[in-house]
Amino acid sequence: MVSPTAAEFRAIYLATGWGEPTEEHCARALEGSWAVCSVRDTQGALVGVGRMISDGAMHAYVNEMIVREDVRGAGVGAEILRRLVATANARGITQIQLFAARGRAPFYARHGFIPRPDDAPGMEIPPAQ
């Protein structure tokens, strides 16, 4: 798995409509990430990326999941999320949270995340019993 360059990350990020970060911002975001997972097509083009930040001990937060629109529904996002969660779990972190983009909560629910109470927004994977 080849991590995205700042230019690649910026290009896929711009397609979301969430904002217009500079390439420098994207480079710093990638450098500041605790875990980065990317998926490329057979030609090597970036089709999806996920980033996670963490304190390295107790909490991890999925702060970005971006999948190119033309490959959505093909399992790219599911694989990215699976890898990010597995990375946190392998490092002993079980408190994994996120804020879903508008309309994307059902995707995360299908992969084990549950909504938090109204007075504590976001989603999380419930602690193991």
LOLUM-464030 format. One record per residue (C-alpha): residue number from 1; x, y, z. Coordinates in nm, 4 decimals, m for minus. Layout:
N
(koldren NUM; (X; Y; Z));
...
This chain:
129
(koldren 1; (0.0000; 0.0000; 0.0000));
(koldren 2; (0.1524; 0.3276; m0.1126));
(koldren 3; (0.0557; 0.6313; 0.0947));
(koldren 4; (m0.0873; 0.9205; m0.1025));
(koldren 5; (0.1212; 1.2222; m0.1858));
(koldren 6; (m0.0035; 1.5586; m0.0673));
(koldren 7; (m0.1121; 1.6374; m0.4251));
(koldren 8; (m0.3086; 1.3110; m0.4536));
(koldren 9; (m0.4701; 1.3633; m0.1156));
(koldren 10; (m0.5645; 1.7201; m0.2081));
(koldren 11; (m0.7194; 1.6080; m0.5371));
(koldren 12; (m0.9395; 1.3428; m0.3758));
(koldren 13; (m1.0262; 1.5786; m0.0889));
(koldren 14; (m1.1332; 1.8572; m0.3263));
(koldren 15; (m1.3836; 1.6190; m0.4859));
(koldren 16; (m1.5726; 1.5981; m0.1537));
(koldren 17; (m1.6718; 1.9651; m0.1501));
(koldren 18; (m1.5700; 1.9856; 0.2175));
(koldren 19; (m1.3227; 2.2645; 0.1578));
(koldren 20; (m1.0200; 2.3692; m0.0398));
(koldren 21; (m0.7029; 2.2910; 0.1546));
(koldren 22; (m0.3689; 2.3816; 0.0045));
(koldren 23; (m0.1186; 2.1135; m0.0844));
(koldren 24; (0.0836; 2.2258; 0.2189));
(koldren 25; (m0.2181; 2.1703; 0.4457));
(koldren 26; (m0.2624; 1.8253; 0.2957));
(koldren 27; (0.1040; 1.7406; 0.3512));
(koldren 28; (0.0814; 1.8488; 0.7141));
(koldren 29; (m0.2440; 1.6556; 0.7613));
(koldren 30; (m0.0854; 1.3373; 0.6278));
(koldren 31; (0.2246; 1.3876; 0.8432));
(koldren 32; (0.0099; 1.4460; 1.1527));
(koldren 33; (m0.1983; 1.1346; 1.0991));
(koldren 34; (m0.1544; 0.8390; 1.3296));
(koldren 35; (m0.2599; 0.5968; 1.0556));
(koldren 36; (m0.3241; 0.6431; 0.6847));
(koldren 37; (m0.4813; 0.3775; 0.4665));
(koldren 38; (m0.5099; 0.4155; 0.0914));
(koldren 39; (m0.6429; 0.2034; m0.1915));
(koldren 40; (m0.5296; 0.2314; m0.5514));
(koldren 41; (m0.6694; 0.0915; m0.8731));
(koldren 42; (m0.4766; m0.1447; m1.1002));
(koldren 43; (m0.3108; 0.1533; m1.2726));
(koldren 44; (m0.1931; 0.2925; m0.9372));
(koldren 45; (m0.4392; 0.5824; m0.9169));
(koldren 46; (m0.5665; 0.6701; m0.5706));
(koldren 47; (m0.9323; 0.5682; m0.5348));
(koldren 48; (m0.9748; 0.5933; m0.1591));
(koldren 49; (m0.8048; 0.7135; 0.1555));
(koldren 50; (m0.8776; 0.7091; 0.5267));
(koldren 51; (m0.6947; 0.8837; 0.8078));
(koldren 52; (m0.6959; 0.8260; 1.1802));
(koldren 53; (m0.5619; 1.0332; 1.4669));
(koldren 54; (m0.4987; 0.8942; 1.8125));
(koldren 55; (m0.3432; 0.9516; 2.1516));
(koldren 56; (m0.1725; 0.6159; 2.0987));
(koldren 57; (m0.3122; 0.4660; 2.4160));
(koldren 58; (m0.6871; 0.4956; 2.4669));
(koldren 59; (m0.8648; 0.6766; 2.1835));
(koldren 60; (m0.8559; 0.6745; 1.8058));
(koldren 61; (m1.0650; 0.8932; 1.5796));
(koldren 62; (m1.1381; 0.8289; 1.2131));
(koldren 63; (m1.1169; 1.1825; 1.0841));
(koldren 64; (m1.1421; 1.1167; 0.7112));
(koldren 65; (m1.2796; 0.8530; 0.4811));
(koldren 66; (m1.2850; 0.9496; 0.1160));
(koldren 67; (m1.3690; 0.7161; m0.1702));
(koldren 68; (m1.3746; 0.8334; m0.5280));
(koldren 69; (m1.7369; 0.8517; m0.6394));
(koldren 70; (m1.6944; 0.6245; m0.9413));
(koldren 71; (m1.5825; 0.3296; m0.7233));
(koldren 72; (m1.8248; 0.3666; m0.4343));
(koldren 73; (m2.0122; 0.0481; m0.3555));
(koldren 74; (m1.7199; m0.1736; m0.4610));
(koldren 75; (m1.5882; m0.2353; m0.1080));
(koldren 76; (m1.3120; 0.0274; m0.1107));
(koldren 77; (m1.4482; 0.2194; 0.1886));
(koldren 78; (m1.5191; m0.1014; 0.3792));
(koldren 79; (m1.1605; m0.2175; 0.3309));
(koldren 80; (m1.0157; 0.1177; 0.4375));
(koldren 81; (m1.2313; 0.1254; 0.7495));
(koldren 82; (m1.1484; m0.2375; 0.8311));
(koldren 83; (m0.7761; m0.1637; 0.8076));
(koldren 84; (m0.7984; 0.1505; 1.0208));
(koldren 85; (m0.9946; m0.0278; 1.2943));
(koldren 86; (m0.7564; m0.3248; 1.2791));
(koldren 87; (m0.4585; m0.0899; 1.3153));
(koldren 88; (m0.6082; 0.0657; 1.6283));
(koldren 89; (m0.7041; m0.2713; 1.7745));
(koldren 90; (m0.3568; m0.4148; 1.7059));
(koldren 91; (m0.2121; m0.1283; 1.9087));
(koldren 92; (m0.4488; m0.1964; 2.1994));
(koldren 93; (m0.6992; 0.0806; 2.1293));
(koldren 94; (m1.0646; m0.0140; 2.1512));
(koldren 95; (m1.2276; 0.3284; 2.1821));
(koldren 96; (m1.2705; 0.4236; 1.8163));
(koldren 97; (m1.4938; 0.7137; 1.7227));
(koldren 98; (m1.5903; 0.9250; 1.4230));
(koldren 99; (m1.8260; 1.1886; 1.2916));
(koldren 100; (m2.0049; 1.0681; 0.9798));
(koldren 101; (m2.0455; 1.3025; 0.6848));
(koldren 102; (m2.4045; 1.3912; 0.6012));
(koldren 103; (m2.5856; 1.0823; 0.4727));
(koldren 104; (m2.2987; 0.8426; 0.5468));
(koldren 105; (m2.3982; 0.7125; 0.8929));
(koldren 106; (m2.5622; 0.3965; 0.7489));
(koldren 107; (m2.2283; 0.2946; 0.5942));
(koldren 108; (m2.0568; 0.3125; 0.9321));
(koldren 109; (m2.3476; 0.1353; 1.1035));
(koldren 110; (m2.3071; m0.1562; 0.8603));
(koldren 111; (m1.9485; m0.1826; 0.9830));
(koldren 112; (m2.0172; m0.1938; 1.3558));
(koldren 113; (m2.0347; 0.1734; 1.4535));
(koldren 114; (m2.3311; 0.2894; 1.6575));
(koldren 115; (m2.4635; 0.6424; 1.7099));
(koldren 116; (m2.3715; 0.8056; 2.0353));
(koldren 117; (m2.6432; 0.9686; 2.2482));
(koldren 118; (m2.7819; 1.3042; 2.1313));
(koldren 119; (m2.5931; 1.4816; 2.4092));
(koldren 120; (m2.2649; 1.3170; 2.2965));
(koldren 121; (m2.2639; 1.3345; 1.9144));
(koldren 122; (m2.0681; 1.1171; 1.6774));
(koldren 123; (m2.0444; 0.7424; 1.6390));
(koldren 124; (m1.8341; 0.4749; 1.8004));
(koldren 125; (m1.7668; 0.1060; 1.8007));
(koldren 126; (m1.9261; m0.0258; 2.1194));
(koldren 127; (m1.6792; m0.1592; 2.3770));
(koldren 128; (m1.6332; m0.5376; 2.3709));
(koldren 129; (m1.8402; m0.7140; 2.6324));
